[in-house]
């Protein structure tokens, strides 16, 4: 891996599996840093195409949505980072597809629980093809003032507090995304902030290791010191120990391995990450901390002393003239979303709709001044409620009963009931069977799902073969095909049992 920095102010990414909030946070970070172009070039949402509207500062922009990875990479050849928000079930397959695209250089896999065998295949392919995998089970990474992955570093308020809108002098790497946010804050308090930060993820087999990124930081001129936060379990930290002993890391390293409390438990301890599991003595936090200290890293006596160790190392580099602290500036404000601003009481907005029939300003909603509790207690029916909503008063019972009858007549199991309704109305008017049938047939539109077309085909076929209605129904029964009906598909048995079966089909054949 080695080489240098992964991101720049012109880095663009493809975002797999649309998530509105993480993408908007990336765009807000872009605006905060003064980027001219958004860092999200395109979105991949399997099976759909089009655009998603998001904000870049105050401007609303449309980001293209592609149906597959190949199409997105072809449309955006300069986007070399793939941010994968797929679930653990599909993350490996989609990540491998992205790795095989020549334009993709870095992949961040957010999902945790990706099968370890799949992860090993991804790692092997990435290393063989000089590509970088961050994760699985990661929040990603950030280059201050340039580019960030998804939800890395949290809210805009936290990003500003951690001075991440401009580059600092510290390279930081950790297994934990949550602890990365904590350390960004800690580092900002006692130094001029981070230059680049990476959370490699808490799985047993991360796509890239702590030492991979430390060796990268060592090659980046802007990084003057390195902070590492490890944890018990696994032996990743020992590769960093070897790199320090061999002189591959020439910049000051301040490190701490968390999990020293594990020795207080009598049995083996499993912490939050899959890889944070106490095993042999060498995998304990105490052993790793001692090994790092013996190799030349600055290792505090506890996590509480970590901040002081970082400050002391930074101040020493400033005193030696190796660090010139970055000058502070005020970043541009990010416009607030309207709904957030309304909730916080910062703006007021006039109402666009005034209802004269329902009111929820009191202790309980009212319909035309009648509380809902009264409606329920008095046993109001649908007709009574409609009279309140439509006519703004309680109508006599005969009126509300008429409303309910109208609703029952129009009720059916689907949205397209004109045919059935008109047949019912014609029958209620005392017309003959053929008139009722025709009144329904003539008002059936194309939204009826093809039932009438299917019925016509079957009936015509039976007519052409000179079948009697009985023979027609029996042939359909033997084929196991239901006879299509008007509005509903009626089973053969029910048709045969129907009292109007013979006369209905006789009429149909002789129309």
C-alpha positions in Angstrom: 0.0 0.0 0.0 2.3 2.8 1.3 2.4 5.6 -1.3 0.9 8.9 -0.1 -2.4 10.6 0.5 -5.6 9.0 -0.7 -7.7 12.2 -1.2 -7.5 15.8 -2.4 -9.8 18.8 -3.0 -10.7 17.5 -6.4 -11.5 13.9 -5.3 -14.9 12.7 -6.4 -16.8 9.6 -5.3 -19.6 7.3 -6.4 -22.1 6.6 -3.7 -23.6 3.1 -3.7 -27.1 2.6 -2.3 -28.8 6.0 -1.9 -28.7 7.5 1.6 -29.8 11.1 1.7 -28.3 12.2 5.0 -24.7 10.9 4.5 -24.6 12.4 1.0 -25.9 15.7 2.1 -23.3 15.8 4.9 -20.6 15.2 2.3 -21.9 18.1 0.2 -22.1 20.3 3.3 -18.5 19.5 4.1 -17.5 20.4 0.5 -19.2 23.8 0.8 -17.6 24.3 4.3 -14.2 23.7 2.8 -14.7 26.0 -0.2 -14.7 23.2 -2.8 -15.7 24.3 -6.3 -17.2 20.9 -7.3 -19.3 18.5 -5.2 -17.4 15.4 -4.0 -20.3 13.1 -5.0 -20.2 12.7 -8.8 -23.0 10.1 -9.0 -25.3 7.7 -7.1 -25.7 4.0 -7.8 -29.2 2.8 -6.8 -29.6 -0.7 -8.4 -32.6 -0.8 -10.7 -33.3 2.9 -10.9 -32.1 5.8 -12.9 -32.6 9.6 -12.9 -31.5 12.3 -10.5 -31.6 13.1 -6.8 -32.0 16.7 -5.7 -29.6 17.8 -2.9 -28.1 21.0 -1.7 -24.6 22.4 -2.4 -24.6 25.4 0.0 -27.8 27.3 -0.9 -27.9 26.0 -4.4 -30.0 22.9 -5.2 -28.2 20.5 -7.5 -29.2 17.3 -9.3 -26.9 14.3 -8.9 -27.2 11.6 -11.5 -28.5 8.2 -10.4 -27.3 5.1 -12.2 -28.8 1.6 -12.2 -25.4 -0.3 -12.0 -21.8 0.2 -11.2 -20.5 -0.2 -14.7 -22.7 2.6 -16.1 -21.8 4.9 -13.2 -18.0 4.4 -13.7 -18.4 5.0 -17.5 -20.4 8.2 -16.9 -17.9 9.5 -14.3 -14.4 8.4 -15.2 -12.7 10.9 -12.8 -14.6 9.5 -9.7 -12.0 7.1 -8.2 -13.6 6.6 -4.7 -16.4 4.1 -4.2 -18.5 4.6 -1.0 -20.4 1.4 -0.4 -23.5 1.7 1.8 -24.9 -1.7 0.8 -26.0 -4.2 3.5 -23.6 -6.9 4.7 -25.5 -9.4 2.4 -24.5 -7.6 -0.8 -21.5 -5.5 0.2 -18.9 -8.0 -0.9 -20.3 -8.6 -4.3 -20.8 -4.9 -5.1 -17.4 -4.0 -3.7 -15.7 -6.6 -5.9 -17.6 -5.3 -8.9 -16.3 -1.8 -8.1 -12.7 -3.0 -7.5 -12.7 -4.5 -11.0 -13.5 -1.1 -12.6 -10.3 0.5 -13.8 -11.4 3.9 -12.6 -11.9 3.0 -9.0 -8.9 3.3 -6.7 -10.3 3.4 -3.1 -13.3 1.6 -1.7 -14.9 2.2 1.7 -17.2 -0.5 3.0 -19.6 0.8 5.7 -21.5 -2.5 6.5 -20.4 -4.7 9.4 -20.8 -8.4 9.4 -19.5 -9.0 5.9 -18.4 -12.7 5.8 -14.7 -13.0 6.6 -14.0 -15.2 3.6 -15.5 -12.6 1.3 -13.4 -9.9 2.9 -10.2 -11.9 2.4 -11.0 -12.2 -1.3 -11.5 -8.4 -1.5 -8.2 -7.7 0.3 -6.3 -10.1 -1.9 -7.7 -8.6 -5.1 -7.1 -5.0 -3.9 -3.5 -5.7 -3.0 -2.8 -7.5 -6.2 -4.2 -4.6 -8.2 -2.7 -1.7 -6.1 -6.1 -0.6 -4.7 -7.2 0.4 -1.2 -10.0 -1.0 0.9 -11.2 0.9 4.0 -13.5 -1.3 6.1 -15.7 -3.3 6.4 -17.4 -1.9 9.5 -16.0 1.6 9.0 -17.3 5.1 9.0 -14.6 5.8 6.4 -12.1 8.6 6.5 -11.5 12.3 6.0 -8.9 14.6 4.6 -9.4 17.9 6.4 -10.4 20.7 4.1 -10.7 18.4 1.1 -12.9 15.3 1.2 -14.8 13.1 3.6 -16.6 9.8 3.4 -20.3 9.6 4.3 -21.0 10.2 8.0 -17.3 10.5 9.0 -16.8 13.1 11.8 -20.5 13.5 12.3 -22.5 16.7 12.2 -21.3 20.1 10.8 -21.1 21.4 14.3 -18.7 18.7 15.3 -16.6 19.2 12.1 -16.2 22.9 12.9 -15.4 22.2 16.5 -12.7 19.7 15.4 -11.3 22.2 12.8 -11.7 19.7 10.0 -12.7 22.4 7.5 -8.9 23.1 6.9 -5.8 20.8 7.1 -3.7 20.4 10.2 -0.4 18.7 10.8 -1.5 15.3 12.4 -2.2 12.0 10.7 -4.6 9.8 12.7 -5.7 6.2 12.3 -8.0 4.1 14.5 -10.1 1.0 14.3 -13.2 2.7 15.8 -15.3 5.2 14.0 -16.9 6.6 17.2 -13.5 7.0 18.8 -12.2 8.7 15.7 -14.7 11.4 16.3 -13.6 11.7 19.9 -9.9 11.9 18.9 -10.6 14.4 16.2 -11.9 16.6 19.0 -9.0 15.8 21.3 -6.4 16.5 18.7 -8.0 19.8 17.7 -7.8 21.0 21.3 -4.1 20.5 21.7 -2.7 20.8 18.1 -3.6 22.6 14.9 -5.8 19.6 13.9 -5.6 16.6 11.7 -4.4 16.4 8.1 -6.0 13.1 7.4 -7.9 10.6 9.5 -8.9 7.0 8.8 -11.1 4.5 10.7 -10.1 1.1 9.4 -13.1 -0.7 10.9 -13.5 -3.1 13.7 -13.8 -6.4 11.9 -11.2 -9.2 12.4 -9.8 -8.7 8.9 -9.8 -5.0 7.9 -9.2 -4.2 4.3 -6.3 -2.0 5.3 -4.3 -2.0 8.6 -3.1 0.5 11.1 0.4 0.2 9.8 -0.7 0.5 6.2 -1.9 4.0 6.9 0.9 5.0 9.3 3.4 4.2 6.5 1.3 6.3 4.1 1.3 9.2 6.6 5.1 9.0 6.8 5.2 9.7 3.1 2.9 12.8 3.3 5.0 16.0 3.8 2.1 17.9 5.4 1.8 15.2 8.2 4.3 16.1 10.9 3.2 13.6 13.6 1.0 10.5 13.8 -1.6 9.5 16.3 -2.7 5.8 16.5 -5.6 4.4 18.6 -5.6 0.6 18.6 -7.5 -1.9 20.7 -7.1 -5.3 22.2 -7.5 -8.4 20.0 -5.5 -9.4 16.9 -1.9 -8.5 16.2 -2.2 -5.6 13.8 -0.3 -3.3 16.1 2.8 -5.6 15.9 3.3 -4.8 12.2 3.5 -1.2 13.3 6.0 -2.2 16.0 8.2 -3.8 13.3 7.9 -0.8 11.1 9.1 1.4 13.9 12.0 -0.9 14.8 13.1 -1.0 11.1 13.1 2.7 10.9 10.3 2.8 8.2 8.5 5.4 10.3 10.5 8.5 10.9 7.9 10.8 12.3 6.8 10.9 15.9 4.1 8.4 16.7 1.8 8.8 19.7 -0.1 5.6 20.3 -2.5 4.0 22.7 -4.1 0.5 22.7 -7.5 0.5 24.5 -8.9 -2.4 26.4 -6.5 -2.5 29.4 -9.6 -3.2 31.6 -9.9 -6.7 30.1 -7.4 -8.1 32.6 -10.0 -7.3 35.4 -12.3 -10.0 34.0 -11.7 -13.7 34.8 -13.0 -15.0 31.5 -12.3 -14.0 27.9 -13.8 -10.6 27.0 -15.5 -9.6 23.7 -15.8 -5.8 23.2 -18.0 -4.0 20.6 -15.9 -4.8 17.5 -15.7 -8.3 16.1 -11.9 -7.9 16.2 -11.8 -6.6 19.8 -11.6 -9.9 21.6 -9.1 -10.8 24.2 -7.2 -13.9 23.4 -3.5 -14.7 24.0 -1.3 -12.5 26.2 0.2 -11.0 23.0 -3.2 -9.7 22.0 -3.8 -7.9 25.3 -3.8 -4.1 25.4 -1.0 -4.1 28.0 1.4 -6.2 25.8 0.7 -4.1 22.7 1.2 -0.8 24.6 4.5 -2.1 26.0 5.7 -3.3 22.5 4.9 0.0 20.9 6.7 1.9 23.7 9.8 -0.3 23.4 9.8 0.3 19.6 10.0 4.1 20.1 6.4 5.3 20.1 5.1 7.7 22.7 2.7 5.7 24.8 0.9 7.3 27.8 0.2 5.4 31.0 -3.6 5.5 30.4 -6.2 6.8 28.0 -6.7 9.8 30.2 -3.1 10.8 29.7 -3.4 10.4 25.9 -4.3 14.0 25.3 -1.4 15.3 27.3 1.0 13.0 25.4 -0.3 14.3 22.0 0.0 17.9 23.2 3.6 17.4 24.5 4.7 15.9 21.2 3.1 18.6 19.2 4.5 21.4 21.3 8.0 19.9 21.0 7.7 19.9 17.2 6.5 23.5 17.2 9.4 24.5 19.5 11.9 22.7 17.1 10.4 24.6 14.2 9.2 21.4 12.5 5.6 22.6 12.7 4.3 26.0 11.8 0.7 26.0 13.2 -2.0 26.5 10.7 -3.7 29.9 10.8 -7.3 29.9 11.8 -10.2 31.3 9.7 -13.9 31.4 9.9 -15.5 28.9 7.5 -18.7 29.9 5.6 -22.0 29.2 7.3 -24.0 26.2 6.1 -27.7 27.2 5.5 -30.1 25.3 7.7 -32.8 23.2 6.3 -36.2 24.8 6.8 -37.8 22.1 8.9 -34.8 22.2 11.3 -34.9 26.0 11.5 -38.6 26.0 12.2 -38.2 23.4 15.0 -35.4 25.5 16.6 -37.6 28.7 16.5 -35.3 30.6 14.2 -37.9 31.3 11.5 -41.6 31.5 11.1 -43.6 30.5 8.1 -47.2 31.4 7.2 -49.7 28.6 6.7 -50.6 27.7 3.2 -53.8 25.8 4.0 -56.5 26.8 6.3 -59.1 24.1 7.2 -62.6 25.2 8.1 -63.7 21.6 9.0 -60.9 20.2 11.2 -58.9 21.8 13.9 -56.1 20.4 16.0 -55.1 23.5 18.0 -56.8 22.4 21.2 -56.4 19.5 23.5 -57.9 17.1 20.9 -58.8 17.4 17.2 -62.3 18.5 16.3 -64.5 18.0 13.2 -66.6 21.1 12.6 -66.3 21.9 16.3 -67.2 18.4 17.5 -64.4 16.7 19.5 -63.3 13.3 18.3 -64.0 11.8 21.8 -67.7 13.0 21.4 -67.9 11.3 17.9 -66.6 8.0 19.4 -68.7 8.2 22.6 -72.0 8.9 20.7 -71.3 6.2 18.2 -71.3 8.4 15.1 -71.1 6.5 11.9 -69.3 7.2 8.6 -72.3 9.2 7.3 -72.3 11.3 10.5 -68.6 12.1 10.2 -68.9 13.0 6.5 -71.8 15.3 7.3 -69.5 17.2 9.7 -66.6 17.3 7.2 -68.6 18.1 4.1 -71.6 20.1 5.4 -69.9 21.4 8.6 -73.0 20.3 10.7 -74.7 17.2 11.9 -77.3 16.2 9.3 -80.5 14.2 10.2 -80.2 10.5 10.4 -82.0 9.8 7.1 -79.4 12.0 5.3 -76.5 10.2 6.9 -78.0 6.8 6.1 -78.3 7.9 2.5 -74.6 8.9 2.4 -73.7 5.5 3.8 -75.9 3.6 1.3 -74.1 5.5 -1.5 -70.7 4.6 -0.2 -71.7 0.9 0.1 -73.0 0.9 -3.4 -69.8 2.3 -4.7 -67.6 0.1 -2.6 -65.5 -2.6 -4.3 -62.1 -4.3 -3.8 -60.2 -2.2 -6.3 -59.9 1.3 -7.6 -61.7 0.7 -10.9 -65.3 -0.1 -10.1 -67.2 1.8 -12.8 -68.3 -1.4 -14.5 -69.6 -3.1 -11.4 -71.1 0.1 -10.0 -73.1 0.8 -13.2 -74.3 -2.8 -13.4 -75.6 -2.5 -9.8 -77.3 0.8 -10.5 -79.0 -0.5 -13.7 -80.2 -3.6 -11.8 -81.6 -1.4 -9.0 -83.4 0.6 -11.6 -85.3 -2.6 -12.6 -83.7 -3.2 -16.0 -83.3 -6.6 -17.6 -80.2 -8.7 -17.3 -78.7 -7.8 -20.7 -79.1 -4.1 -20.1 -77.3 -4.5 -16.7 -74.5 -6.4 -18.3 -74.1 -4.0 -21.2 -74.1 -0.9 -18.9 -71.2 -2.4 -17.0 -69.3 -3.6 -20.1 -69.6 -0.2 -21.9 -68.1 1.7 -19.0 -65.1 -0.5 -18.4 -61.8 1.2 -19.1 -58.3 0.0 -19.7 -57.4 0.0 -16.0 -59.3 -3.2 -15.3 -56.2 -5.4 -15.6 -57.2 -7.2 -18.8 -60.0 -9.3 -17.2 -62.6 -8.3 -19.9 -60.1 -8.8 -22.8 -59.3 -12.3 -21.4 -63.0 -13.1 -21.0 -63.7 -12.0 -24.6 -61.0 -14.2 -25.9 -62.3 -17.3 -24.0 -65.9 -16.6 -25.0 -65.0 -16.1 -28.7 -63.0 -19.3 -28.7 -65.9 -21.2 -27.2 -68.3 -19.6 -29.7 -66.1 -20.4 -32.7 -65.9 -24.1 -31.5 -69.7 -24.1 -31.0 -69.5 -25.0 -27.4 -72.5 -24.8 -25.1 -72.1 -22.8 -21.9 -71.9 -26.0 -19.9 -69.2 -27.4 -22.3 -67.3 -24.2 -22.1 -67.2 -24.1 -18.3 -66.2 -27.8 -18.1 -63.4 -27.3 -20.6 -62.0 -24.4 -18.6 -62.3 -26.5 -15.4 -60.3 -29.4 -17.0 -57.6 -26.9 -18.1 -57.4 -25.5 -14.5 -58.2 -22.0 -15.8 -60.5 -19.6 -13.9 -63.1 -17.8 -16.0 -62.3 -14.1 -16.0 -65.2 -12.0 -14.6 -66.1 -8.3 -14.3 -64.0 -6.8 -11.6 -63.2 -10.2 -10.0 -62.0 -13.6 -11.1 -64.8 -16.1 -10.1 -63.9 -19.7 -9.4 -65.5 -22.4 -11.7 -67.3 -24.1 -8.8 -68.9 -20.8 -7.7 -70.0 -20.1 -11.3 -71.6 -23.6 -11.7 -73.4 -23.1 -8.3 -74.7 -19.7 -9.3 -78.5 -19.5 -10.0 -78.0 -17.1 -12.9 -75.2 -19.2 -14.5 -77.2 -20.7 -17.4 -79.1 -17.6 -18.3 -76.0 -15.3 -18.0 -73.8 -17.3 -20.3 -76.7 -18.0 -22.6 -77.1 -14.2 -23.0 -73.4 -13.7 -23.5 -73.2 -16.3 -26.3 -76.2 -14.8 -28.1 -75.3 -11.1 -27.9 
